[in-house]
Amino acid sequence: MKKQLLLIILPILLFSVTIQAQIVSDEVWDLGGNTSEFPAGDDYATTTTIRGLNIVPGGSTFGKREPNAQTWPDGYTSVNRFRGQGSSAVGTDGLPTRRYFRFEVGGAVAVKVWYRFSGTSTPRALIISDGNGNVLAKLDSPGDTDTRYLEVDYTGKGTDIHIFSSDNAVNYYKIEVSSTLLSNKDVNSKVSTHVQAVGNQVLVSNVTSATSINVYTLTGALVKSLRASSDTRFSLKSGFYIATVKTIEGEKSVKLLVR
């Protein structure tokens, strides 16, 4: 009897430990740069788990790593790409059934994906969703293959996060999950130039030296670029942006909520 109970209990304990070990809060999976974890070649025809990241083909080949050097506006550079072999099928519950990434979180996190659309044909989109099929972030392709990133705060309870494409393939380069939400990130810097949003205006003040400012959407698209040698202002459409401010003092990033 004791032996039978042990045989029943042991798998349950092992299963519980496995589940707990898969919850992530601060991880970076560099698909395009870490050639030891993500070597060139493999099509991922079977589900593979790397530090909590589940790479799920769902009966199809998912993505081949192959040479592809790219540079993103935030400074990230790749040597390879995870080339999507097709779109993700999506069930009636809104969850992907093939060619998707999945990881489990225990609560609020920020998620960021560095990617490029693999072709100019449309429609195609990149989607981040929770375990209930709710779309957290989505970007429809504008018909280009530019370097982009999609990032979003998830503020709910523990769930699975899914990353996948619709209609056509996407090339993936890097995935990051952080316990520090985008809305709470520390942007302190020695750079004296102040950049802040007031209504639909972006005010640039306390300019003491030549200042270079680039403003990006959360998907990495450049929407404004300027150089300033004195205080100035400019307008933007309503939305959430990230501005990089560079002077001889250094560089910093500033969140802008334009109304």
C-alpha positions in Angstrom: 0.0 0.0 0.0 2.8 2.4 0.9 4.5 1.7 -2.3 1.4 2.3 -4.3 0.8 5.6 -2.5 4.3 6.7 -3.2 3.9 5.9 -6.9 0.8 8.0 -7.0 2.1 11.0 -5.0 5.6 11.3 -6.6 4.4 12.1 -10.1 2.0 14.8 -8.6 4.9 16.4 -6.7 7.1 16.3 -9.7 4.4 17.8 -11.8 3.9 20.7 -9.3 7.6 21.5 -9.2 7.7 21.5 -13.0 4.7 23.9 -13.2 6.3 26.3 -10.7 9.6 26.3 -12.4 8.0 27.5 -15.7 6.7 30.8 -14.2 8.9 33.7 -15.5 9.1 37.4 -14.5 12.5 38.6 -15.8 13.8 36.9 -18.8 15.3 37.7 -22.2 15.3 35.2 -25.1 17.7 36.5 -27.7 16.6 34.5 -30.7 18.7 36.6 -33.1 21.8 37.0 -31.0 22.3 34.0 -28.7 23.7 31.4 -31.1 24.3 28.9 -28.3 20.7 28.6 -27.2 19.2 29.3 -30.6 21.7 27.9 -33.1 21.2 28.3 -36.9 19.3 25.6 -38.5 16.6 23.8 -36.5 13.0 24.3 -37.8 11.4 23.4 -34.4 9.1 20.7 -35.6 8.5 19.6 -32.0 7.7 21.7 -28.9 10.9 23.0 -27.2 11.2 24.8 -23.9 14.1 27.1 -23.2 14.2 28.8 -19.8 10.4 28.9 -19.6 9.8 29.9 -23.2 7.8 27.3 -25.0 8.3 27.2 -28.8 5.2 25.4 -30.1 5.0 24.3 -33.7 1.6 22.6 -33.3 2.1 20.0 -36.0 4.0 22.3 -38.4 7.5 23.5 -38.6 7.8 26.9 -36.8 10.9 28.8 -37.6 14.4 28.4 -39.0 17.3 30.4 -37.6 19.4 31.8 -40.4 21.9 34.7 -40.8 20.2 38.1 -40.8 22.0 41.1 -39.3 19.7 44.0 -38.3 19.8 47.0 -36.0 16.8 48.4 -34.0 16.3 52.0 -32.9 17.0 51.1 -29.3 20.4 49.7 -30.2 19.6 46.0 -30.3 21.5 44.2 -33.1 21.0 40.7 -34.4 23.2 38.2 -36.2 20.4 35.7 -37.0 16.6 35.7 -37.4 14.0 33.2 -36.3 12.3 33.1 -39.7 8.6 32.2 -39.4 7.5 29.3 -41.6 3.9 30.6 -41.8 1.2 32.2 -39.8 -0.3 30.9 -36.6 -3.7 29.2 -36.7 -6.1 30.7 -34.2 -9.0 28.8 -32.6 -12.5 30.0 -31.8 -11.2 30.9 -28.2 -8.7 33.4 -29.6 -5.7 31.2 -28.8 -3.1 30.1 -31.3 -2.9 26.4 -32.2 0.3 26.4 -34.1 3.5 28.4 -34.6 3.5 30.4 -31.4 5.6 31.2 -28.3 4.1 30.7 -24.9 5.4 31.4 -21.4 3.7 31.6 -18.0 3.7 34.6 -15.7 2.6 34.9 -12.1 1.2 38.4 -12.4 1.9 41.9 -13.8 4.8 42.0 -16.3 6.0 44.1 -19.3 6.4 42.1 -22.6 8.5 43.3 -25.6 9.1 41.6 -28.9 11.7 42.6 -31.5 10.6 41.5 -35.0 10.1 42.2 -38.7 7.3 41.3 -41.0 8.7 38.6 -43.3 7.1 40.2 -46.4 5.2 43.2 -47.7 2.0 41.4 -48.5 -1.0 42.2 -46.3 -2.9 41.4 -44.2 -0.5 40.1 -41.5 -0.1 41.1 -37.9 1.9 40.3 -34.7 -0.2 39.6 -31.7 0.4 39.3 -27.9 -2.4 37.7 -26.0 -3.1 36.3 -22.5 -4.2 32.8 -21.6 -7.9 33.6 -22.2 -7.4 34.7 -25.7 -7.6 38.4 -24.9 -5.5 40.5 -27.2 -3.0 42.6 -25.2 -1.3 44.2 -28.2 -1.5 43.9 -31.9 0.2 45.5 -34.9 -1.2 45.2 -38.4 1.5 45.3 -41.1 1.7 48.6 -43.0 3.3 46.6 -45.9 7.0 46.8 -45.1 9.7 44.7 -43.5 11.2 47.4 -41.3 12.7 46.6 -37.8 10.0 47.0 -35.2 9.1 46.1 -31.7 5.8 45.6 -30.0 5.6 46.1 -26.2 2.8 46.0 -23.7 2.0 45.9 -19.9 0.0 42.9 -18.7 -1.5 43.9 -15.3 -3.7 40.9 -14.5 -3.2 37.7 -12.5 -1.1 34.7 -13.4 -1.6 33.5 -17.0 0.0 32.3 -20.1 1.3 34.9 -22.5 1.1 34.0 -26.2 3.1 35.6 -29.1 2.0 34.7 -32.6 1.2 36.0 -36.1 -2.0 36.1 -38.1 -2.5 35.7 -41.9 1.2 35.6 -42.8 4.6 35.0 -41.3 6.7 37.1 -39.0 10.4 37.0 -38.3 11.3 37.0 -34.6 14.5 38.3 -33.1 14.2 38.9 -29.4 11.6 38.4 -26.6 11.8 40.1 -23.2 9.5 39.8 -20.1 10.2 42.2 -17.2 8.6 42.6 -13.8 9.2 46.3 -14.2 6.2 47.7 -16.1 6.6 50.2 -18.9 4.6 52.7 -16.9 7.0 52.4 -13.9 10.4 52.3 -15.5 13.1 54.6 -14.0 14.3 57.0 -16.6 16.5 59.1 -14.4 19.7 60.4 -16.2 22.4 63.1 -16.0 21.0 64.6 -19.2 19.7 68.0 -18.2 17.3 68.5 -21.2 13.7 68.0 -20.1 11.1 66.5 -22.5 7.5 66.2 -21.4 4.0 66.0 -22.9 1.4 68.6 -22.1 -1.8 68.0 -24.0 -0.9 67.5 -27.6 2.4 69.4 -27.3 5.8 68.0 -26.4 7.8 70.6 -24.5 11.6 70.5 -24.7 13.2 72.7 -22.0 16.4 73.3 -20.1 18.5 72.8 -23.2 22.1 73.6 -22.3 23.8 71.9 -25.2 23.0 70.5 -28.6 20.3 67.9 -28.2 19.2 65.2 -30.5 15.6 63.8 -29.9 14.0 60.8 -31.6 10.4 59.9 -30.9 9.2 56.3 -31.5 5.9 54.5 -31.2 5.8 51.5 -28.9 6.2 49.4 -32.1 9.5 51.0 -32.8 8.4 53.3 -35.7 10.2 56.6 -35.8 7.6 59.4 -35.9 9.7 62.5 -35.1 13.4 63.4 -35.2 14.9 66.8 -34.4 18.0 68.6 -33.1 17.6 71.5 -30.7 20.0 74.1 -29.4 17.4 76.0 -27.3 14.0 75.3 -25.7 11.3 74.3 -28.2 8.1 72.5 -28.6 6.3 70.3 -31.2 2.9 68.5 -31.6 2.1 64.8 -31.9 -1.0 62.9 -32.5 -2.5 61.4 -29.3 -0.9 58.2 -28.2 1.9 56.7 -26.1 5.5 57.3 -27.3 9.1 56.8 -26.2 11.6 59.6 -26.8 15.3 59.2 -26.8 17.2 62.3 -25.8 21.0 62.5 -26.5 23.4 65.3 -25.5 27.1 65.5 -24.6 26.0 64.6 -21.1 24.7 61.2 -22.2 21.4 59.7 -23.3 18.1 58.9 -21.7 14.6 57.6 -22.6 11.4 59.4 -21.7 7.8 58.1 -21.8 5.4 60.5 -23.4 1.6 60.3 -23.1 0.1 62.7 -25.7 -3.6 63.5 -25.4 
